[in-house]
Amino acid sequence: MNMTSILSSLFLILPSLAIAAIPITKIEVFVELPLVVTGIPNTDITVFDLSRKDAVKATAPHFPPNSETAQVMAKTWLNSPEGKSYVQNLKAAYAGHSKMIVYGVLKVPAIVFDSGRFVIYGTTDVVQAVKDYDDFMLTHKTDNNSLGGNK
């Protein structure tokens, strides 16, 4: 391989290495309404619409009041593709609630950083929350390991 080939290869590889070195901030947003968040560089954003469970529950069929008949119909439905899809959708709709419990998030809206280590309450403005988080991290950079969070 000649020197020109090596340099060309190096110029192709270096930018990808620089991109790989940029840390990605994991952000989770907990809201009670649908929310669209535009992409923010170097972030991985997940929005949990906690009201989604109500929409999923509304798709469940109504069974007759007779308990024996209702049990047979419900069991049949839950084993059907529609019933299985309903259960999966309901589990997904409650994923945000489960994460809130694990993280100790007390109210919504909430924007969570670092898997629950830092929480900003009362806003859905993710851009501003990222700025606030970055500012906080810069001012507390010397002792990040002893930080207790921002809950």
Summary of the structure (lengths in Angstrom):
residues: 151
radius of gyration: 23.2
end to end distance: 56.4
largest distance: 83.4
contacts: 356
relative contact order: 0.13
helix: 55%
strand: 15%
